[in-house]
Amino acid sequence: MTTSISRIHTGTRMSQIVTHGDTIYLAGQVGNPGDSVEQQTRDCLASVEKLLAEAGSDKDHMLQATIWLADMADFAEMNAVWDAWVPEGHAPTRACGETRLATPEYKVEVILIAARK
């Protein structure tokens, strides 16, 4: 039996959402280049919520998050926003690391996997 794969907001390079059965994979979400880490994190998480809703899920159904920071010195600032956003009792598994992002103005990128509601 083959499980269906659906791609939403697909371009030449990538899709913003890919679903496989009841699993939802989101592309990395970034905020506005040049904004603070706090604002970029808020923007990333707002994009995540919007895409999850479009795919039939929400943040209560998060499974795994990968967060990339351009500078680990921003870890506490990003976590303050993240911790306030994650529903109590619904924290996903998570990894956070430092890497060079697509442009120097990006400070945070959030990649998420969730289950369908």
N, CA, C and O of each residue as an XYZ file, in Angstrom:
468
protein
N       0.830     -1.169      0.000
C       0.000      0.000      0.000
C       0.885      1.246      0.000
O       1.792      1.365      0.823
N       0.624      2.163     -0.913
C       1.390      3.390     -1.025
C       0.660      4.519     -0.309
O      -0.536      4.721     -0.515
N       1.381      5.251      0.530
C       0.817      6.405      1.210
C       0.993      7.613      0.307
O       2.055      7.812     -0.283
N      -0.047      8.410      0.207
C       0.006      9.544     -0.708
C       0.948     10.636     -0.200
O       1.106     10.849      1.002
N       1.564     11.316     -1.161
C       2.417     12.460     -0.885
C       1.777     13.664     -1.545
O       1.392     13.614     -2.713
N       1.666     14.752     -0.787
C       1.091     15.988     -1.305
C       2.098     17.107     -1.095
O       2.747     17.185     -0.052
N       2.222     17.972     -2.097
C       3.139     19.107     -2.013
C       2.336     20.389     -2.183
O       1.532     20.508     -3.107
N       2.560     21.356     -1.282
C       1.801     22.606     -1.291
C       2.788     23.770     -1.384
O       3.853     23.749     -0.768
N       2.418     24.776     -2.159
C       3.305     25.932     -2.399
C       4.642     25.446     -2.942
O       5.700     25.708     -2.371
N       4.564     24.734     -4.057
C       5.736     24.122     -4.665
C       6.330     25.040     -5.721
O       5.620     25.577     -6.572
N       7.629     25.205     -5.651
C       8.373     25.964     -6.649
C       9.403     25.056     -7.285
O       9.380     23.840     -7.095
N      10.289     25.643     -8.027
C      11.339     24.878     -8.701
C      12.259     24.199     -7.697
O      12.667     23.055     -7.895
N      12.585     24.907     -6.617
C      13.577     24.423     -5.668
C      12.995     23.618     -4.527
O      13.617     22.662     -4.063
N      11.800     23.992     -4.064
C      11.269     23.333     -2.868
C       9.776     23.582     -2.721
O       9.193     24.423     -3.405
N       9.180     22.832     -1.816
C       7.789     23.019     -1.417
C       7.796     23.568      0.006
O       8.673     23.221      0.797
N       6.837     24.411      0.334
C       6.728     24.919      1.701
C       6.158     23.858      2.631
O       6.505     23.803      3.811
N       5.269     23.006      2.086
C       4.649     21.935      2.876
C       4.697     20.652      2.051
O       4.369     20.659      0.865
N       5.102     19.561      2.678
C       4.972     18.233      2.082
C       4.283     17.367      3.122
O       4.709     17.306      4.276
N       3.219     16.699      2.708
C       2.563     15.752      3.606
C       2.760     14.351      3.061
O       2.738     14.123      1.852
N       2.952     13.423      3.976
C       3.076     12.005      3.636
C       2.225     11.267      4.653
O       2.609     11.116      5.813
N       1.060     10.810      4.201
C       0.119     10.222      5.148
C      -0.316     11.295      6.133
O      -0.803     12.350      5.727
N      -0.146     11.037      7.415
C      -0.538     11.995      8.449
C       0.652     12.782      9.008
O       0.548     13.395     10.071
N       1.776     12.765      8.293
C       2.953     13.512      8.722
C       3.137     14.721      7.824
O       3.039     14.624      6.601
N       3.407     15.863      8.447
C       3.551     17.139      7.746
C       4.981     17.635      7.938
O       5.475     17.724      9.063
N       5.633     17.953      6.830
C       6.989     18.479      6.844
C       6.949     19.915      6.334
O       6.425     20.173      5.250
N       7.495     20.844      7.100
C       7.542     22.233      6.675
C       8.959     22.604      6.267
O       9.932     22.164      6.879
N       9.060     23.420      5.222
C      10.351     23.976      4.840
C      10.810     24.939      5.924
O      10.010     25.375      6.752
N      12.072     25.265      5.921
C      12.606     26.222      6.881
C      11.930     27.572      6.728
O      11.783     28.085      5.619
N      11.521     28.142      7.853
C      10.849     29.442      7.867
C      11.790     30.481      8.464
O      12.452     30.239      9.473
N      11.832     31.634      7.822
C      12.679     32.729      8.281
C      11.835     33.985      8.435
O      10.721     34.065      7.917
N      12.369     34.950      9.143
C      11.694     36.228      9.324
C      12.203     37.254      8.332
O      12.804     36.903      7.316
N      11.963     38.511      8.626
C      12.422     39.592      7.756
C      13.906     39.832      7.981
O      14.338     40.047      9.114
N      14.691     39.797      6.906
C      16.130     40.019      7.049
C      16.408     41.352      7.743
O      15.784     42.368      7.439
N      17.343     41.327      8.666
C      17.734     42.546      9.360
C      16.977     42.822     10.641
O      17.438     43.613     11.465
N      15.802     42.180     10.838
C      15.067     42.361     12.099
C      15.836     41.700     13.238
O      16.766     40.928     13.005
N      15.446     42.004     14.453
C      16.074     41.393     15.632
C      15.802     39.892     15.659
O      14.899     39.400     14.982
N      16.593     39.174     16.449
C      16.367     37.735     16.624
C      14.964     37.496     17.178
O      14.263     36.583     16.741
N      14.564     38.316     18.133
C      13.222     38.174     18.713
C      12.148     38.302     17.639
O      11.252     37.461     17.562
N      12.222     39.331     16.814
C      11.205     39.550     15.780
C      11.269     38.476     14.708
O      10.231     37.995     14.255
N      12.459     38.098     14.300
C      12.571     37.033     13.298
C      11.993     35.728     13.832
O      11.338     34.993     13.093
N      12.227     35.435     15.106
C      11.659     34.217     15.696
C      10.137     34.295     15.705
O       9.466     33.325     15.354
N       9.588     35.432     16.100
C       8.125     35.608     16.078
C       7.574     35.401     14.672
O       6.557     34.729     14.495
N       8.243     35.976     13.671
C       7.793     35.840     12.287
C       7.885     34.393     11.800
O       6.984     33.903     11.120
N       8.981     33.712     12.151
C       9.130     32.290     11.786
C       7.981     31.470     12.354
O       7.366     30.670     11.648
N       7.701     31.674     13.625
C       6.671     30.880     14.299
C       5.277     31.218     13.784
O       4.414     30.341     13.733
N       5.040     32.463     13.403
C       3.755     32.821     12.784
C       3.605     32.106     11.447
O       2.517     31.634     11.116
N       4.678     32.021     10.680
C       4.639     31.296      9.401
C       4.400     29.813      9.629
O       3.640     29.183      8.894
N       5.044     29.257     10.640
C       4.849     27.841     10.978
C       3.379     27.587     11.308
O       2.785     26.636     10.802
N       2.794     28.431     12.153
C       1.377     28.256     12.523
C       0.467     28.308     11.301
O      -0.443     27.491     11.160
N       0.717     29.270     10.424
C      -0.108     29.420      9.217
C       0.004     28.191      8.320
O      -1.005     27.688      7.826
N       1.219     27.711      8.109
C       1.410     26.536      7.261
C       0.821     25.281      7.896
O       0.225     24.458      7.201
N       0.982     25.128      9.203
C       0.380     23.976      9.877
C      -1.134     23.981      9.718
O      -1.730     22.940      9.440
N      -1.758     25.134      9.892
C      -3.218     25.230      9.728
C      -3.616     24.855      8.315
O      -4.599     24.144      8.107
N      -2.859     25.328      7.352
C      -3.165     25.013      5.954
C      -3.051     23.514      5.676
O      -3.764     22.979      4.827
N      -2.154     22.844      6.390
C      -1.942     21.410      6.194
C      -2.840     20.554      7.079
O      -2.779     19.326      7.017
N      -3.672     21.187      7.902
C      -4.598     20.426      8.744
C      -4.033     20.061     10.100
O      -4.351     19.003     10.643
N      -3.190     20.936     10.655
C      -2.595     20.652     11.955
C      -2.484     21.946     12.755
O      -2.997     22.991     12.352
N      -1.809     21.854     13.887
C      -1.547     23.025     14.715
C      -0.348     22.726     15.601
O       0.219     21.634     15.547
N       0.033     23.698     16.412
C       1.244     23.523     17.206
C       1.095     22.508     18.338
O       2.100     22.109     18.926
N      -0.117     22.081     18.659
C      -0.303     20.996     19.625
C       0.147     19.651     19.052
O       0.319     18.685     19.796
N       0.335     19.587     17.737
C       0.675     18.335     17.067
C       2.106     18.317     16.525
O       2.436     17.500     15.666
N       2.949     19.213     17.025
C       4.348     19.241     16.587
C       5.065     17.977     17.045
O       4.854     17.494     18.158
N       5.911     17.453     16.172
C       6.699     16.269     16.493
C       8.169     16.611     16.695
O       8.792     16.174     17.663
N       8.716     17.399     15.767
C      10.142     17.694     15.818
C      10.412     19.076     15.249
O       9.809     19.481     14.254
N      11.319     19.792     15.886
C      11.744     21.108     15.396
C      13.259     21.140     15.305
O      13.965     20.620     16.169
N      13.742     21.762     14.242
C      15.160     22.056     14.089
C      15.268     23.565     13.957
O      14.608     24.173     13.115
N      16.093     24.157     14.782
C      16.265     25.607     14.767
C      17.727     25.915     14.486
O      18.629     25.424     15.164
N      17.936     26.738     13.473
C      19.284     27.189     13.139
C      19.424     28.649     13.531
O      18.573     29.475     13.198
N      20.485     28.959     14.229
C      20.820     30.337     14.579
C      22.118     30.723     13.881
O      23.037     29.913     13.768
N      22.183     31.948     13.422
C      23.421     32.438     12.820
C      24.496     32.620     13.886
O      25.690     32.591     13.586
N      24.063     32.809     15.137
C      24.995     33.027     16.239
C      24.378     32.472     17.522
O      23.310     32.916     17.945
N      25.048     31.508     18.135
C      24.514     30.899     19.358
C      24.422     31.897     20.508
O      23.797     31.601     21.526
N      25.027     33.060     20.368
C      24.871     34.109     21.381
C      23.414     34.569     21.459
O      23.007     35.183     22.446
N      22.627     34.272     20.415
C      21.208     34.650     20.367
C      20.282     33.571     20.927
O      19.060     33.708     20.860
N      20.853     32.502     21.477
C      20.076     31.360     21.958
C      19.020     31.765     22.988
O      17.861     31.370     22.865
N      19.396     32.533     23.982
C      18.446     32.923     25.038
C      17.333     33.799     24.485
O      16.175     33.639     24.872
N      17.659     34.719     23.589
C      16.646     35.605     23.009
C      15.641     34.814     22.171
O      14.436     35.057     22.248
N      16.136     33.868     21.372
C      15.242     33.025     20.574
C      14.394     32.151     21.503
O      13.188     32.021     21.298
N      15.022     31.549     22.531
C      14.296     30.664     23.440
C      13.188     31.386     24.195
O      12.155     30.782     24.484
N      13.374     32.650     24.520
C      12.330     33.398     25.229
C      11.055     33.442     24.392
O       9.954     33.294     24.922
N      11.205     33.646     23.090
C      10.041     33.671     22.192
C       9.491     32.255     22.023
O       8.283     32.040     22.121
N      10.376     31.294     21.769
C       9.971     29.901     21.573
C       9.208     29.369     22.782
O       8.136     28.780     22.638
N       9.764     29.579     23.971
C       9.153     29.037     25.188
C       7.755     29.607     25.429
O       6.875     28.895     25.913
N       7.543     30.864     25.102
C       6.220     31.484     25.257
C       5.239     30.980     24.206
O       4.027     31.012     24.422
N       5.754     30.514     23.068
C       4.915     30.088     21.935
C       4.471     28.630     22.039
O       3.347     28.301     21.661
N       5.336     27.757     22.544
C       5.037     26.318     22.588
C       3.955     26.053     23.637
O       4.089     26.473     24.787
N       2.882     25.356     23.244
C       1.825     25.042     24.219
C       2.357     24.113     25.318
O       3.075     23.152     25.039
N       2.000     24.412     26.547
C       2.434     23.592     27.668
C       2.037     22.132     27.443
O       0.890     21.832     27.110
N       2.986     21.247     27.628
C       2.737     19.822     27.459
C       2.820     19.337     26.025
O       2.593     18.155     25.764
N       3.141     20.226     25.082
C       3.183     19.842     23.664
C       4.512     20.180     22.999
O       4.570     20.364     21.783
N       5.573     20.263     23.785
C       6.883     20.568     23.210
C       7.341     19.416     22.324
O       7.260     18.256     22.727
N       7.823     19.724     21.119
C       8.334     18.679     20.232
C       9.759     18.301     20.639
O      10.368     18.972     21.472
N      10.285     17.234     20.053
C      11.721     17.041     20.163
C      12.347     18.226     19.439
O      11.732     18.794     18.537
N      13.562     18.604     19.822
C      14.120     19.814     19.220
C      15.636     19.752     19.204
O      16.273     19.232     20.121
N      16.189     20.295     18.139
C      17.630     20.501     18.047
C      17.844     21.953     17.658
O      17.055     22.528     16.908
N      18.909     22.538     18.166
C      19.241     23.923     17.825
C      20.745     23.994     17.642
O      21.509     23.504     18.475
N      21.162     24.608     16.543
C      22.589     24.731     16.287
C      22.905     26.032     15.579
O      22.016     26.788     15.186
N      24.178     26.266     15.430
C      24.646     27.476     14.761
C      25.132     27.127     13.361
O      25.841     26.142     13.155
N      24.732     27.962     12.402
C      25.172     27.775     11.026
C      25.089     29.098     10.291
O      24.428     30.027     10.754
N      25.737     29.189      9.177
C      25.589     30.352      8.311
C      24.288     30.161      7.536
O      24.100     29.135      6.881
N      23.397     31.133      7.608
C      22.108     31.048      6.920
C      22.231     31.641      5.519
O      23.307     32.101      5.137
N      21.144     31.636      4.753
C      21.170     32.014      3.337
C      21.750     33.396      3.079
O      22.455     33.599      2.091
N      21.461     34.342      3.956
C      22.070     35.670      3.861
C      22.457     36.096      5.277
O      21.863     35.622      6.246
N      23.445     36.983      5.407
C      23.877     37.402      6.748
C      22.777     38.111      7.552
O      22.875     38.194      8.776
N      21.740     38.619      6.890
C      20.665     39.320      7.588
C      19.689     38.366      8.278
O      18.936     38.783      9.159
N      19.695     37.090      7.886
C      18.864     36.099      8.572
C      19.577     35.662      9.842
O      20.771     35.361      9.824
N      18.831     35.629     10.950
C      19.425     35.262     12.236
C      18.875     33.959     12.788
O      19.494     33.338     13.651
N      17.710     33.540     12.293
C      17.079     32.316     12.801
C      16.251     31.671     11.692
O      15.638     32.360     10.877
N      16.242     30.341     11.674
C      15.413     29.565     10.751
C      14.816     28.404     11.525
O      15.518     27.733     12.282
N      13.520     28.165     11.340
C      12.812     27.100     12.046
C      12.285     26.096     11.024
O      11.616     26.471     10.061
N      12.587     24.835     11.240
C      12.130     23.728     10.389
C      11.301     22.825     11.288
O      11.717     22.520     12.405
N      10.124     22.388     10.817
C       9.217     21.666     11.702
C       8.585     20.467     11.015
O       8.301     20.489      9.817
N       8.373     19.421     11.804
C       7.604     18.234     11.399
C       6.458     18.105     12.390
O       6.653     18.257     13.595
N       5.264     17.825     11.884
C       4.085     17.690     12.742
C       3.203     16.553     12.252
O       3.372     16.041     11.145
N       2.271     16.176     13.093
C       1.250     15.199     12.736
C      -0.031     15.931     12.370
O      -0.319     17.002     12.904
N      -0.786     15.355     11.468
C      -2.089     15.908     11.122
C      -3.041     15.730     12.309
O      -2.947     14.740     13.035
N      -3.950     16.675     12.508
C      -4.933     16.570     13.602
C      -5.858     15.401     13.360
O      -6.753     15.145     14.166
